[in-house]
Amino acid sequence: MAYQSRFLEGTQRQRCTRVMIVGWCSCAGKSFRIQCAEDNGLEIITPNKFLKPNGEENLIVGDPKEVLTNTVSRKRSHADRKSLLHLENDIYNTKNVNNATVVRISDGKSSGCCKTKYSNALKHLLPCRKSRKDKSKLPSNEAGLFKYISVGWLTKLMWRAYKIGLQPSDMWDLQSEDGSEKNSLRLESLWEEEKKLSQKLNRKPELWRPVWKIMSTRVIVCMVISVAQNFLQFLGPSLILKLVLDYINDPVVDHLYGGSVCALVLIVNLTRGTLFNAMFVVGTHTATRVTGAVQALIYKKSLKLKVGGERLSAQITNFCNNDMERLFEATISSTFITAMPVIFTMSVIYSLIIIGPWSLLGLAAYFMVYPIMAIIAKAQSRVRVDIVKITDRRVTLMGEILNSMRLIKMYSWEDSFAEKIKDIRKEEMHKHRIGALLQATSGTVTPSISILATIITLLGVTLSGNDLSSSAAFTIFSVFNAMQFTVAVLPFTVRSIAEAKISLGRIQKLLDLPEHSKRSLGLVNNQLAVQLRNATFAWQIVDIDFRAQPDNCPNGSKDIQIPKKNENQQNGDVKTMENGIIRKVDSQSNIASMNNDKLKDMKVIETLFNISISIKHGSLVGVCGSVGSGKSSLISAVCGDMQQITGDMQINGKLALVTQQAWIYNATLQENILMGHKLDNKQYHKVLQDCALESDLELMSNGDMTEIGERGTNLSGGQKQRVNLARAVYSNRDIYLFDDPLSAVDSKVARHIFVNCIQGHLRDKTRILVTHATHFLEQCDEILVLDNGCLVERGAHKELVERKGEYFQMLSFDTVRDTKQNDDNVEKARNDIGTKETDSGKAKLKIDNDKKEVIENGNVKEEEKTAVAGVSPKVYSTLFKVSGGWCMGTLIFMALMVFTLARIANALWLQYWLDQGDGMVQERRKNFTDEKYDYSDEELKGDITKNPDLWIYQLVYGLSFIVILATGIIKGIGVTFRLLEGASKLHNSMFNSILRSPMSFFDTTPTGRILNRFSRDQDEMDVRIPIFMEFVLQGFLFVIGQIFLVCIFYVWFIIPLVIVCMIFF
């Protein structure tokens, strides 16, 4: 059967949309491609079934969730996959493209013209735009040019944040093009293309290539803006400054010309500031998109990983915090990379025009400094690599401590683990001090190089006997100051990009880790929900030779042999095999830093052998067997968590898993059940009733809105399992896998769940139930009996009893055991509190426990406190005290003052030197007193090279650079080292407070929140605070000194200064 294809060419109902393949489906023996548009209107088709116009169903053969990965046919060209296709509203269409039938679905929206992917971005060029209709969306994408550049759309929100603080409800929703989902799909597609291309070109795939592609257009736009901004940055202190100096030295006063020069200065600086802000806004916007895409990619990968555990979880937390900061910083700083060639080229040309070839001396100084700064930047990158590795170790160990805190406190191991953390922290601080020394050197050389270049140039001019005017001297000084920006930006940019590349390399190692094997979704027999044929499974194996199997496996091959467990495997150590040699993988090693080949070579013993089962839709299948027989492994195999070695497995439908150990996350009880699905009140209350949760809600003050602590600390074992069960039932899947969920509840509740939920609510679903309760197995349609990883019996209860095999023996043993246990139920309920809870809703003992466990206000999780109206002065006071207090603060302040005064004195001495001329200025002024002729300042000063004290001026001017360099390094080391010391003390204090905290703190505080303090926030204290604090203090004192100096020479400057301060402060 084929669809009716209807296209309305040239009408207003159709539009041009970029389409991309996301999956495949079948219809009447034909293959169809499912495609979706890349714009806001269409979304990817994710369900396993979709409806034709006539209501019939199609079965999707390919999984549409695997978006843009392996679903695209190799025979289809790139142009075909991303061609412009017309869509019609509200109908499904097909069309032959290169002899393939294309399935397309419209979004029900209309548009009269074709849109490009840059149409929304280009609208920012409009000066003003209409106010947005959807107030819940982020307004930046609908802002006009002036609001977008000035970030004016954020004013109201910032004012609210300053006044009363912000709540999550105050934040806007992201536009789809800014969201991580859409950008991660594009990044994932580019990453897959990179891997295929690298394989074709026989090179190693690099994650930075697709990351560059996803942001290249916007970064190039920022670079173009940067070129214009850098041109104006050079124009102001060079050409325009010379015009101002020439006007001042001119004895003829032309007020119109002077006013024009002042207006030009104003226009140039305002334009430069506007362009710089535009570049920064676009760069920040781009960085937000890129980091969101990478974080989403990490999240998707973490859901597919074979390896895992708390160690890897802590590393992923570090990736999403510290490494994202490096990537964000590099995205913004990469836009400055065009500054160096632009400013340097203009500086060379203009300096040659001003003073001729002598300017090459100053340029040579810059050329000498560039390699030095490059060496420093490279050394900083190496140090950063070492710091990241050590930080990973510390954060990983911290995560393990937090997850095992109850056990640590039970055995009083706090001091032992504190010593381990302190040892790692000591090693980390050593690397940070090396980095601080390099940063102090870099931070001093950057502002000093312009002074050195000026000194060398002016000394060369004067020592050669050439005359030097004030306008030429200060112009060349300003030109070299403009070039100083390149010295500051180049190492910072190189370091940021290098650190980002390191971070992406670390993330790539995570992306290269092996994933769970993909399971087939199609079946030859559509009546079957699950089919396994001669399937053998293991947790992790590669290249194992299967030559024998246990003798008790029926119908099995004689070629599979079970390896014997050695001592190391029994102890849980992980082994790897390289070149035939088995090596132990250190349990403290960094999983993300392990070579992918090593992970692939991991060997463990197979768990399930030669399993062949066929389960029909809507059937209830029980699974039983002795402890360790492979029941839970069978559930994991069906889920795809195990490695399939031989045979075939096919699943038809979506899976829902109820694990033996309930998984609970820190949220309300309702959120734990909904798990992101929309609330359907009727369905929701039906699930609560069938899962026996209604009586528990009556005990909770906030009902289903009660906050559940991390890992369900305020719930009993039975309550957690029922929440876990309710989540699976509410998800409304096709196949349900129950891994012995009834063992956590008492017999009455278990009976209620089995009858009302498993047999009632889910009667039309396929159910696989692992249980030891034989009275439940009797009511199953089919029973699977496992022993030693093999399927030894299968059939209905009556049939298996008549065989008198493994199932009959287990049934007889359970009858005797249950009789004995029934006599001890009352005593067990009294003595087993704290190890295994009973779960009867009417039992008084259980109710009393629940009342104690449930927090009265219903809020287990403590809300994270945020600062309102800025950071409290107490915070700065604490940092000041732990960083050395008044004693060290005074010494550092003196070093900063000396450095600032030395820089100002350098410029003042140059002015004084040039004002002295040839030493005859005063005599000339006396001689010209009676004459009516006006002489310029240059005529009064004469030739400065003829001044008898020239060598003194030159010596002092040269020595000033040594003072600036020495004091700069001293103040840099002082600031960074003391702040590092303060950061270390705050870390130790915070860690000691964590160890001394009661368990109630860990029950109410998410582990991720604590890890953020020890990873991202601590990284801010160790790296960013010392660097930026030095910049802030140095810049603040220099600005204050400059303003004070200007006010001394030009008193009238105080008036506009006061006006500006009143406006902005």
Secondary structure, DSSP 8 states (H G I E B T S, - for coil): --------TTSTT-EEEEEEEEEEEEETTEEEEEEEESSSS-----SSEEE-TTS-EEE-SS-TTSTTSS-S-TTS-HHHHT-EEEE-TTSEEEEEETTEEEEEE--S---SS---TTHHHHGGGSS-----S-TTB-GGGG--HHHHHHTGGGHHHHHHHHHT---GGGS-B--TTTSHHHHHHHHHHHHHHHHHHHHHHTS---THHHHHHHHHHHHHHHHHHHHHHHHHHHHIIIIIHHHHHHHHH-SS--HHHHHHHHHHHHHHHHHHHHHHHHHHHHHHHHHHHHHHHHHHHHHHHHHHBSS-SHHHHHHHHHIIIIIHHHHHHHHHHGGGGGHHHHHHHHHHHHHHHHHGGGHHHHHHHHHHHHHHHHHHHHHHHHHHHHHHHHHHHHHHHHHHHHHTHHHHHHTT-HHHHHHHHHHHHHHHHHHHHHHHHHHHHHHHHHHHHHHHHHHHHHHHHHHTT----HHHHHHHHHHHHHHHHHHHHHHHHHHHHHHHHHHHHHHHHHHTS-B----B---SSTTEEEEEEEEEEESS-SS-------TTSTT--TT-------HHHHTT--EEEETTEEEE--TTS-GGGS-HHHHHTB---EEEEEEEEEEETT-EEEEEESTTSSHHHHHHHHHT-SEEEEEEEEE-S-EEEE-SS----SEEHHHHHHTT----HHHHHHHHHHTT-HHHHHHSTTGGG-EE-GGGTTS-HHHHHHHHHHHHHHT--SEEEEESGGGGS-HHHHHHIIIIIIIIITTTSEEEEE-S-HHHHTTSSEEEEEETTEEEEEE-HHHHHHHTSHHHHHHHHHHHHHHHHHHTHHHHHHH-TTTS----TT-HHHHHHHHHHS-TTS--S------SSS--HHHHHHHHHHTTHHHHHHHHHHHHHHHHHHHHHHHHHHHHHHHHTTS-HHHHHHHTSS------HHHHH--GGG-TTHHHHHHHHHHHHHHHHHHHHHHHHHHHHHHHHHHHHHHHHHHHHHHHS-HHHHHHS-HHHHHHIIIIIHHIIIIIHHHHHHHHHHHHHHHHHHHHHHHHH-GGGHHHHHHHHHHH-
